Amino acid sequence: MKYSEVKDKSLQDLENMIKDLRLQLGKARFELANNTLKNTSLIGKIKNDIAKSLTAIREKRKTDV
């Protein structure tokens, strides 16, 4: 997911997306521990998406003040 796609979303959408991404990250880590995860780069991609979402939230809150 590109940052330009993320920054256009509302705060509520971003917060919901972060919740979903954190659930996905937990599932991916569980699969990694059980040796059932096929694509190990998925964990890094999920972490990057979480970071992009958090950055967008911080920017929106900074500009709203």
PyMOL Python script that loads the backbone (N, CA, C, O; Angstrom):
from pymol import cmd

cmd.read_pdbstr("""\
ATOM      1  N   MET A   1       0.848  -1.163   0.000  1.00  0.00           N
ATOM      2  CA  MET A   1       0.000   0.000   0.000  1.00  0.00           C
ATOM      3  C   MET A   1       0.902   1.237   0.000  1.00  0.00           C
ATOM      4  O   MET A   1       1.887   1.304   0.735  1.00  0.00           O
ATOM      5  N   LYS A   2       0.549   2.197  -0.826  1.00  0.00           N
ATOM      6  CA  LYS A   2       1.340   3.412  -0.919  1.00  0.00           C
ATOM      7  C   LYS A   2       0.864   4.426   0.109  1.00  0.00           C
ATOM      8  O   LYS A   2      -0.295   4.418   0.524  1.00  0.00           O
ATOM      9  N   TYR A   3       1.776   5.293   0.510  1.00  0.00           N
ATOM     10  CA  TYR A   3       1.442   6.309   1.511  1.00  0.00           C
ATOM     11  C   TYR A   3       0.396   7.284   0.977  1.00  0.00           C
ATOM     12  O   TYR A   3      -0.442   7.770   1.737  1.00  0.00           O
ATOM     13  N   SER A   4       0.438   7.571  -0.316  1.00  0.00           N
ATOM     14  CA  SER A   4      -0.542   8.494  -0.884  1.00  0.00           C
ATOM     15  C   SER A   4      -1.961   7.942  -0.757  1.00  0.00           C
ATOM     16  O   SER A   4      -2.913   8.716  -0.646  1.00  0.00           O
ATOM     17  N   GLU A   5      -2.117   6.624  -0.770  1.00  0.00           N
ATOM     18  CA  GLU A   5      -3.426   6.004  -0.573  1.00  0.00           C
ATOM     19  C   GLU A   5      -3.857   6.113   0.888  1.00  0.00           C
ATOM     20  O   GLU A   5      -5.037   6.296   1.185  1.00  0.00           O
ATOM     21  N   VAL A   6      -2.899   6.000   1.784  1.00  0.00           N
ATOM     22  CA  VAL A   6      -3.192   5.989   3.211  1.00  0.00           C
ATOM     23  C   VAL A   6      -3.561   7.381   3.712  1.00  0.00           C
ATOM     24  O   VAL A   6      -4.490   7.523   4.507  1.00  0.00           O
ATOM     25  N   LYS A   7      -2.849   8.410   3.258  1.00  0.00           N
ATOM     26  CA  LYS A   7      -3.048   9.742   3.814  1.00  0.00           C
ATOM     27  C   LYS A   7      -4.390  10.355   3.439  1.00  0.00           C
ATOM     28  O   LYS A   7      -4.816  11.328   4.061  1.00  0.00           O
ATOM     29  N   ASP A   8      -5.059   9.807   2.439  1.00  0.00           N
ATOM     30  CA  ASP A   8      -6.353  10.331   2.020  1.00  0.00           C
ATOM     31  C   ASP A   8      -7.517   9.774   2.834  1.00  0.00           C
ATOM     32  O   ASP A   8      -8.651  10.226   2.671  1.00  0.00           O
ATOM     33  N   LYS A   9      -7.261   8.810   3.700  1.00  0.00           N
ATOM     34  CA  LYS A   9      -8.330   8.201   4.492  1.00  0.00           C
ATOM     35  C   LYS A   9      -8.629   9.024   5.738  1.00  0.00           C
ATOM     36  O   LYS A   9      -7.804   9.822   6.181  1.00  0.00           O
ATOM     37  N   SER A  10      -9.807   8.822   6.292  1.00  0.00           N
ATOM     38  CA  SER A  10     -10.201   9.547   7.505  1.00  0.00           C
ATOM     39  C   SER A  10      -9.531   8.911   8.729  1.00  0.00           C
ATOM     40  O   SER A  10      -8.999   7.803   8.658  1.00  0.00           O
ATOM     41  N   LEU A  11      -9.569   9.634   9.848  1.00  0.00           N
ATOM     42  CA  LEU A  11      -8.961   9.125  11.081  1.00  0.00           C
ATOM     43  C   LEU A  11      -9.593   7.803  11.505  1.00  0.00           C
ATOM     44  O   LEU A  11      -8.890   6.871  11.893  1.00  0.00           O
ATOM     45  N   GLN A  12     -10.916   7.723  11.430  1.00  0.00           N
ATOM     46  CA  GLN A  12     -11.608   6.500  11.841  1.00  0.00           C
ATOM     47  C   GLN A  12     -11.207   5.326  10.953  1.00  0.00           C
ATOM     48  O   GLN A  12     -10.998   4.218  11.449  1.00  0.00           O
ATOM     49  N   ASP A  13     -11.100   5.558   9.649  1.00  0.00           N
ATOM     50  CA  ASP A  13     -10.682   4.497   8.734  1.00  0.00           C
ATOM     51  C   ASP A  13      -9.252   4.046   9.038  1.00  0.00           C
ATOM     52  O   ASP A  13      -8.945   2.855   8.994  1.00  0.00           O
ATOM     53  N   LEU A  14      -8.390   5.005   9.345  1.00  0.00           N
ATOM     54  CA  LEU A  14      -6.999   4.668   9.657  1.00  0.00           C
ATOM     55  C   LEU A  14      -6.902   3.850  10.944  1.00  0.00           C
ATOM     56  O   LEU A  14      -6.144   2.883  11.011  1.00  0.00           O
ATOM     57  N   GLU A  15      -7.662   4.234  11.954  1.00  0.00           N
ATOM     58  CA  GLU A  15      -7.627   3.496  13.217  1.00  0.00           C
ATOM     59  C   GLU A  15      -8.159   2.079  13.030  1.00  0.00           C
ATOM     60  O   GLU A  15      -7.613   1.133  13.599  1.00  0.00           O
ATOM     61  N   ASN A  16      -9.213   1.924  12.243  1.00  0.00           N
ATOM     62  CA  ASN A  16      -9.735   0.587  11.965  1.00  0.00           C
ATOM     63  C   ASN A  16      -8.734  -0.238  11.164  1.00  0.00           C
ATOM     64  O   ASN A  16      -8.591  -1.441  11.382  1.00  0.00           O
ATOM     65  N   MET A  17      -8.043   0.422  10.233  1.00  0.00           N
ATOM     66  CA  MET A  17      -7.059  -0.279   9.430  1.00  0.00           C
ATOM     67  C   MET A  17      -5.899  -0.757  10.303  1.00  0.00           C
ATOM     68  O   MET A  17      -5.386  -1.858  10.104  1.00  0.00           O
ATOM     69  N   ILE A  18      -5.486   0.063  11.267  1.00  0.00           N
ATOM     70  CA  ILE A  18      -4.397  -0.334  12.160  1.00  0.00           C
ATOM     71  C   ILE A  18      -4.804  -1.549  12.990  1.00  0.00           C
ATOM     72  O   ILE A  18      -4.003  -2.463  13.183  1.00  0.00           O
ATOM     73  N   LYS A  19      -6.034  -1.565  13.477  1.00  0.00           N
ATOM     74  CA  LYS A  19      -6.510  -2.724  14.246  1.00  0.00           C
ATOM     75  C   LYS A  19      -6.449  -3.989  13.407  1.00  0.00           C
ATOM     76  O   LYS A  19      -5.985  -5.030  13.871  1.00  0.00           O
ATOM     77  N   ASP A  20      -6.921  -3.892  12.165  1.00  0.00           N
ATOM     78  CA  ASP A  20      -6.905  -5.052  11.276  1.00  0.00           C
ATOM     79  C   ASP A  20      -5.481  -5.496  10.960  1.00  0.00           C
ATOM     80  O   ASP A  20      -5.187  -6.691  10.940  1.00  0.00           O
ATOM     81  N   LEU A  21      -4.603  -4.535  10.715  1.00  0.00           N
ATOM     82  CA  LEU A  21      -3.216  -4.866  10.405  1.00  0.00           C
ATOM     83  C   LEU A  21      -2.516  -5.524  11.588  1.00  0.00           C
ATOM     84  O   LEU A  21      -1.722  -6.447  11.408  1.00  0.00           O
ATOM     85  N   ARG A  22      -2.811  -5.049  12.798  1.00  0.00           N
ATOM     86  CA  ARG A  22      -2.193  -5.664  13.976  1.00  0.00           C
ATOM     87  C   ARG A  22      -2.687  -7.087  14.181  1.00  0.00           C
ATOM     88  O   ARG A  22      -1.929  -7.947  14.628  1.00  0.00           O
ATOM     89  N   LEU A  23      -3.953  -7.344  13.858  1.00  0.00           N
ATOM     90  CA  LEU A  23      -4.464  -8.718  13.917  1.00  0.00           C
ATOM     91  C   LEU A  23      -3.767  -9.596  12.883  1.00  0.00           C
ATOM     92  O   LEU A  23      -3.389 -10.730  13.177  1.00  0.00           O
ATOM     93  N   GLN A  24      -3.599  -9.070  11.676  1.00  0.00           N
ATOM     94  CA  GLN A  24      -2.901  -9.807  10.630  1.00  0.00           C
ATOM     95  C   GLN A  24      -1.463 -10.101  11.033  1.00  0.00           C
ATOM     96  O   GLN A  24      -0.948 -11.189  10.777  1.00  0.00           O
ATOM     97  N   LEU A  25      -0.819  -9.125  11.665  1.00  0.00           N
ATOM     98  CA  LEU A  25       0.563  -9.308  12.106  1.00  0.00           C
ATOM     99  C   LEU A  25       0.649 -10.405  13.158  1.00  0.00           C
ATOM    100  O   LEU A  25       1.562 -11.230  13.121  1.00  0.00           O
ATOM    101  N   GLY A  26      -0.286 -10.420  14.085  1.00  0.00           N
ATOM    102  CA  GLY A  26      -0.301 -11.474  15.099  1.00  0.00           C
ATOM    103  C   GLY A  26      -0.493 -12.843  14.484  1.00  0.00           C
ATOM    104  O   GLY A  26       0.173 -13.801  14.877  1.00  0.00           O
ATOM    105  N   LYS A  27      -1.390 -12.946  13.529  1.00  0.00           N
ATOM    106  CA  LYS A  27      -1.619 -14.233  12.849  1.00  0.00           C
ATOM    107  C   LYS A  27      -0.388 -14.668  12.078  1.00  0.00           C
ATOM    108  O   LYS A  27      -0.030 -15.846  12.080  1.00  0.00           O
ATOM    109  N   ALA A  28       0.269 -13.707  11.410  1.00  0.00           N
ATOM    110  CA  ALA A  28       1.463 -14.029  10.640  1.00  0.00           C
ATOM    111  C   ALA A  28       2.595 -14.491  11.559  1.00  0.00           C
ATOM    112  O   ALA A  28       3.326 -15.422  11.220  1.00  0.00           O
ATOM    113  N   ARG A  29       2.743 -13.850  12.710  1.00  0.00           N
ATOM    114  CA  ARG A  29       3.780 -14.268  13.657  1.00  0.00           C
ATOM    115  C   ARG A  29       3.485 -15.654  14.213  1.00  0.00           C
ATOM    116  O   ARG A  29       4.397 -16.453  14.426  1.00  0.00           O
ATOM    117  N   PHE A  30       2.211 -15.935  14.446  1.00  0.00           N
ATOM    118  CA  PHE A  30       1.825 -17.262  14.936  1.00  0.00           C
ATOM    119  C   PHE A  30       2.141 -18.319  13.880  1.00  0.00           C
ATOM    120  O   PHE A  30       2.665 -19.386  14.199  1.00  0.00           O
ATOM    121  N   GLU A  31       1.820 -18.017  12.626  1.00  0.00           N
ATOM    122  CA  GLU A  31       2.122 -18.955  11.544  1.00  0.00           C
ATOM    123  C   GLU A  31       3.624 -19.143  11.381  1.00  0.00           C
ATOM    124  O   GLU A  31       4.084 -20.246  11.084  1.00  0.00           O
ATOM    125  N   LEU A  32       4.388 -18.077  11.571  1.00  0.00           N
ATOM    126  CA  LEU A  32       5.838 -18.175  11.474  1.00  0.00           C
ATOM    127  C   LEU A  32       6.385 -19.089  12.563  1.00  0.00           C
ATOM    128  O   LEU A  32       7.287 -19.888  12.315  1.00  0.00           O
ATOM    129  N   ALA A  33       5.842 -18.968  13.758  1.00  0.00           N
ATOM    130  CA  ALA A  33       6.296 -19.811  14.864  1.00  0.00           C
ATOM    131  C   ALA A  33       5.948 -21.275  14.632  1.00  0.00           C
ATOM    132  O   ALA A  33       6.667 -22.166  15.086  1.00  0.00           O
ATOM    133  N   ASN A  34       4.851 -21.526  13.929  1.00  0.00           N
ATOM    134  CA  ASN A  34       4.428 -22.903  13.645  1.00  0.00           C
ATOM    135  C   ASN A  34       4.964 -23.426  12.320  1.00  0.00           C
ATOM    136  O   ASN A  34       4.608 -24.525  11.895  1.00  0.00           O
ATOM    137  N   ASN A  35       5.814 -22.646  11.669  1.00  0.00           N
ATOM    138  CA  ASN A  35       6.406 -23.013  10.376  1.00  0.00           C
ATOM    139  C   ASN A  35       5.356 -23.259   9.303  1.00  0.00           C
ATOM    140  O   ASN A  35       5.549 -24.117   8.441  1.00  0.00           O
ATOM    141  N   THR A  36       4.250 -22.524   9.339  1.00  0.00           N
ATOM    142  CA  THR A  36       3.231 -22.655   8.300  1.00  0.00           C
ATOM    143  C   THR A  36       3.138 -21.407   7.426  1.00  0.00           C
ATOM    144  O   THR A  36       2.346 -21.368   6.484  1.00  0.00           O
ATOM    145  N   LEU A  37       3.936 -20.393   7.729  1.00  0.00           N
ATOM    146  CA  LEU A  37       3.918 -19.155   6.942  1.00  0.00           C
ATOM    147  C   LEU A  37       4.748 -19.364   5.678  1.00  0.00           C
ATOM    148  O   LEU A  37       5.938 -19.670   5.754  1.00  0.00           O
ATOM    149  N   LYS A  38       4.121 -19.199   4.525  1.00  0.00           N
ATOM    150  CA  LYS A  38       4.810 -19.424   3.249  1.00  0.00           C
ATOM    151  C   LYS A  38       5.634 -18.204   2.840  1.00  0.00           C
ATOM    152  O   LYS A  38       6.764 -18.347   2.374  1.00  0.00           O
ATOM    153  N   ASN A  39       5.073 -17.005   3.014  1.00  0.00           N
ATOM    154  CA  ASN A  39       5.724 -15.773   2.579  1.00  0.00           C
ATOM    155  C   ASN A  39       6.180 -14.986   3.804  1.00  0.00           C
ATOM    156  O   ASN A  39       5.390 -14.260   4.407  1.00  0.00           O
ATOM    157  N   THR A  40       7.440 -15.128   4.168  1.00  0.00           N
ATOM    158  CA  THR A  40       7.931 -14.476   5.382  1.00  0.00           C
ATOM    159  C   THR A  40       8.080 -12.970   5.222  1.00  0.00           C
ATOM    160  O   THR A  40       8.159 -12.257   6.223  1.00  0.00           O
ATOM    161  N   SER A  41       8.120 -12.468   4.000  1.00  0.00           N
ATOM    162  CA  SER A  41       8.220 -11.023   3.803  1.00  0.00           C
ATOM    163  C   SER A  41       6.905 -10.326   4.149  1.00  0.00           C
ATOM    164  O   SER A  41       6.858  -9.099   4.243  1.00  0.00           O
ATOM    165  N   LEU A  42       5.853 -11.095   4.336  1.00  0.00           N
ATOM    166  CA  LEU A  42       4.555 -10.536   4.691  1.00  0.00           C
ATOM    167  C   LEU A  42       4.612  -9.775   6.014  1.00  0.00           C
ATOM    168  O   LEU A  42       3.944  -8.752   6.166  1.00  0.00           O
ATOM    169  N   ILE A  43       5.396 -10.257   6.964  1.00  0.00           N
ATOM    170  CA  ILE A  43       5.512  -9.601   8.264  1.00  0.00           C
ATOM    171  C   ILE A  43       6.079  -8.191   8.107  1.00  0.00           C
ATOM    172  O   ILE A  43       5.567  -7.246   8.708  1.00  0.00           O
ATOM    173  N   GLY A  44       7.113  -8.048   7.316  1.00  0.00           N
ATOM    174  CA  GLY A  44       7.700  -6.735   7.078  1.00  0.00           C
ATOM    175  C   GLY A  44       6.754  -5.791   6.363  1.00  0.00           C
ATOM    176  O   GLY A  44       6.717  -4.599   6.666  1.00  0.00           O
ATOM    177  N   LYS A  45       5.986  -6.318   5.414  1.00  0.00           N
ATOM    178  CA  LYS A  45       5.028  -5.481   4.677  1.00  0.00           C
ATOM    179  C   LYS A  45       3.923  -4.988   5.602  1.00  0.00           C
ATOM    180  O   LYS A  45       3.497  -3.837   5.503  1.00  0.00           O
ATOM    181  N   ILE A  46       3.461  -5.841   6.490  1.00  0.00           N
ATOM    182  CA  ILE A  46       2.410  -5.445   7.436  1.00  0.00           C
ATOM    183  C   ILE A  46       2.944  -4.371   8.382  1.00  0.00           C
ATOM    184  O   ILE A  46       2.248  -3.399   8.679  1.00  0.00           O
ATOM    185  N   LYS A  47       4.178  -4.546   8.853  1.00  0.00           N
ATOM    186  CA  LYS A  47       4.777  -3.546   9.743  1.00  0.00           C
ATOM    187  C   LYS A  47       4.903  -2.195   9.040  1.00  0.00           C
ATOM    188  O   LYS A  47       4.645  -1.155   9.646  1.00  0.00           O
ATOM    189  N   ASN A  48       5.298  -2.205   7.771  1.00  0.00           N
ATOM    190  CA  ASN A  48       5.416  -0.957   7.018  1.00  0.00           C
ATOM    191  C   ASN A  48       4.059  -0.289   6.849  1.00  0.00           C
ATOM    192  O   ASN A  48       3.954   0.934   6.948  1.00  0.00           O
ATOM    193  N   ASP A  49       3.020  -1.080   6.594  1.00  0.00           N
ATOM    194  CA  ASP A  49       1.679  -0.509   6.455  1.00  0.00           C
ATOM    195  C   ASP A  49       1.199   0.099   7.767  1.00  0.00           C
ATOM    196  O   ASP A  49       0.539   1.139   7.764  1.00  0.00           O
ATOM    197  N   ILE A  50       1.524  -0.540   8.888  1.00  0.00           N
ATOM    198  CA  ILE A  50       1.166   0.010  10.196  1.00  0.00           C
ATOM    199  C   ILE A  50       1.880   1.343  10.413  1.00  0.00           C
ATOM    200  O   ILE A  50       1.280   2.309  10.886  1.00  0.00           O
ATOM    201  N   ALA A  51       3.161   1.386  10.065  1.00  0.00           N
ATOM    202  CA  ALA A  51       3.937   2.617  10.237  1.00  0.00           C
ATOM    203  C   ALA A  51       3.395   3.743   9.366  1.00  0.00           C
ATOM    204  O   ALA A  51       3.326   4.889   9.810  1.00  0.00           O
ATOM    205  N   LYS A  52       3.009   3.431   8.134  1.00  0.00           N
ATOM    206  CA  LYS A  52       2.437   4.446   7.252  1.00  0.00           C
ATOM    207  C   LYS A  52       1.123   4.975   7.815  1.00  0.00           C
ATOM    208  O   LYS A  52       0.852   6.175   7.756  1.00  0.00           O
ATOM    209  N   SER A  53       0.321   4.085   8.354  1.00  0.00           N
ATOM    210  CA  SER A  53      -0.963   4.494   8.925  1.00  0.00           C
ATOM    211  C   SER A  53      -0.764   5.369  10.153  1.00  0.00           C
ATOM    212  O   SER A  53      -1.450   6.379  10.311  1.00  0.00           O
ATOM    213  N   LEU A  54       0.166   4.994  11.022  1.00  0.00           N
ATOM    214  CA  LEU A  54       0.434   5.789  12.216  1.00  0.00           C
ATOM    215  C   LEU A  54       0.980   7.171  11.851  1.00  0.00           C
ATOM    216  O   LEU A  54       0.643   8.166  12.492  1.00  0.00           O
ATOM    217  N   THR A  55       1.820   7.223  10.822  1.00  0.00           N
ATOM    218  CA  THR A  55       2.352   8.499  10.364  1.00  0.00           C
ATOM    219  C   THR A  55       1.233   9.391   9.839  1.00  0.00           C
ATOM    220  O   THR A  55       1.213  10.589  10.119  1.00  0.00           O
ATOM    221  N   ALA A  56       0.313   8.821   9.086  1.00  0.00           N
ATOM    222  CA  ALA A  56      -0.808   9.589   8.550  1.00  0.00           C
ATOM    223  C   ALA A  56      -1.690  10.112   9.684  1.00  0.00           C
ATOM    224  O   ALA A  56      -2.168  11.245   9.630  1.00  0.00           O
ATOM    225  N   ILE A  57      -1.904   9.293  10.704  1.00  0.00           N
ATOM    226  CA  ILE A  57      -2.709   9.731  11.856  1.00  0.00           C
ATOM    227  C   ILE A  57      -2.033  10.891  12.560  1.00  0.00           C
ATOM    228  O   ILE A  57      -2.692  11.871  12.908  1.00  0.00           O
ATOM    229  N   ARG A  58      -0.725  10.795  12.777  1.00  0.00           N
ATOM    230  CA  ARG A  58       0.000  11.876  13.443  1.00  0.00           C
ATOM    231  C   ARG A  58      -0.057  13.169  12.635  1.00  0.00           C
ATOM    232  O   ARG A  58      -0.203  14.250  13.204  1.00  0.00           O
ATOM    233  N   GLU A  59       0.058  13.065  11.320  1.00  0.00           N
ATOM    234  CA  GLU A  59      -0.014  14.262  10.477  1.00  0.00           C
ATOM    235  C   GLU A  59      -1.393  14.897  10.538  1.00  0.00           C
ATOM    236  O   GLU A  59      -1.512  16.120  10.606  1.00  0.00           O
ATOM    237  N   LYS A  60      -2.437  14.075  10.514  1.00  0.00           N
ATOM    238  CA  LYS A  60      -3.796  14.604  10.565  1.00  0.00           C
ATOM    239  C   LYS A  60      -4.066  15.285  11.911  1.00  0.00           C
ATOM    240  O   LYS A  60      -4.676  16.353  11.957  1.00  0.00           O
ATOM    241  N   ARG A  61      -3.619  14.676  12.987  1.00  0.00           N
ATOM    242  CA  ARG A  61      -3.826  15.274  14.309  1.00  0.00           C
ATOM    243  C   ARG A  61      -3.002  16.553  14.459  1.00  0.00           C
ATOM    244  O   ARG A  61      -3.431  17.491  15.131  1.00  0.00           O
ATOM    245  N   LYS A  62      -1.844  16.594  13.850  1.00  0.00           N
ATOM    246  CA  LYS A  62      -0.984  17.773  13.923  1.00  0.00           C
ATOM    247  C   LYS A  62      -1.601  18.947  13.174  1.00  0.00           C
ATOM    248  O   LYS A  62      -1.523  20.086  13.633  1.00  0.00           O
ATOM    249  N   THR A  63      -2.210  18.678  12.030  1.00  0.00           N
ATOM    250  CA  THR A  63      -2.806  19.754  11.235  1.00  0.00           C
ATOM    251  C   THR A  63      -4.154  20.186  11.788  1.00  0.00           C
ATOM    252  O   THR A  63      -4.585  21.311  11.534  1.00  0.00           O
ATOM    253  N   ASP A  64      -4.833  19.318  12.543  1.00  0.00           N
ATOM    254  CA  ASP A  64      -6.139  19.668  13.117  1.00  0.00           C
ATOM    255  C   ASP A  64      -6.017  20.596  14.318  1.00  0.00           C
ATOM    256  O   ASP A  64      -6.978  21.283  14.663  1.00  0.00           O
ATOM    257  N   VAL A  65      -4.863  20.628  14.953  1.00  0.00           N
ATOM    258  CA  VAL A  65      -4.682  21.437  16.167  1.00  0.00           C
ATOM    259  C   VAL A  65      -4.536  22.855  15.834  1.00  0.00           C
ATOM    260  O   VAL A  65      -4.375  23.686  16.728  1.00  0.00           O
TER     261      VAL A  65
END
""", "prot")
cmd.dss("prot")
cmd.show_as("cartoon", "prot")
cmd.util.cbc("prot")
cmd.orient("prot")
